[in-house]
């Protein structure tokens, strides 16, 4: 039956054309944006996941910037520590030269003072963006290293902690701690002597003055390349004879080194006195060094005085401790810089993986979209032709009335 009121064929053709046009619009949108999911309307779940991941990618970009800043800061500190170590090595050369009697020790001491000033210059300049890790103003520095997202959506950050190293030479004040010791320096805060194998003896006497020590003052003794340390506590300072407390604590630290053939006796009758003897097969060099509470890691450098034979002998052992301080600082910064560099590389690769994951979720398959576009364009042309034919059907009824 034909009707001029209801054209079923035209309705069907129109619906088909509308569907074709809708699909064609989606395909053209994919081609123009490059995404199969460009809005929440396309696929709400996938769009939401992609947006969360895109936010994380932005966060990791900030993490990467933080790691780069941290790596540069630590790199400056490492370079400074290495330079300080080199300067300390030069000072050691001067101290070795001062062991000879037929030298001008005063001029050598002048050279040492110049090198010490250069160390201060290096330490003061070793800052990046205002942060200095070697001048004693910092304890630890946290470098933002990661953005951690849990399955429940909780987000937290983690950091790489870098331990600052104090290579400053300030806050030293002479106290004549070793005034009665063998091989004592002119300022009385370093001492040193040689323990010949089998027969060597020597004495370190720590000052017995009740006001000499304050809490935090530190005494180092280096023997045969090993160092023992003792830091005066508030209890030691409050004792009747603080030097006894320090001497006993130092003796225990030296005994813990386990040096073969070395004997250290404490004479309670002579407060603060440690008697050293060597019955071993090797010569041992003993050097003692005092460090003020709160002073810089290289403050003992100010106590080095080679203007006398005794001072030169004491300085030889003390410079080894200072060089080791510089080496330890450089090694600490080198390790931290390496870790930051590894983390930065990982974050870069992780960011690339996240971007690839987002792409697999929302990016359009351009080959497939191209093929679909060609097919839909043909379908659109056929749909238009079909609708045109269907629209002409009512006109054919006029022929019945002619």
Buried (B, 14 or more C-beta within 10 A) or exposed (E): EEEEEEBEBBEEBBEBBEEBBEBBEBBBBBBEBBBBBBEEEBBEEBBEBBEBBBEBBEBBEEBBEBBBBBBBBBBBBBBBBBBBBBBBBBBBEBBBBBBEEEEEBEEBBEBBBEBBEBBBEBBEEBBBEEBBBBBBEBEEBEBBBBBEBEEEEEEEEEBBEBBBBBBBBBBBEBBBBBBBBBBBBBBBBBBBBBBEEEEBEBBBBBBBBEEBBBBBBBBBBBBBEBBBBBBBBEEBBEBEBBBBBBBBBBBEBBEEBEBEBBBBEBEEEBBBBBBBBBEBEBEBBBBBBBBBBEBBBBBBBBBBBBBBBBBBBBBBBBBBBBBBBBBBBBBBBBBBBEBBBEBBEEBBEBBEEBBEEBEEBBBBEEEEBBEBBEBBBEBBEBBBEBBEEBBEBBEEEEEEEE
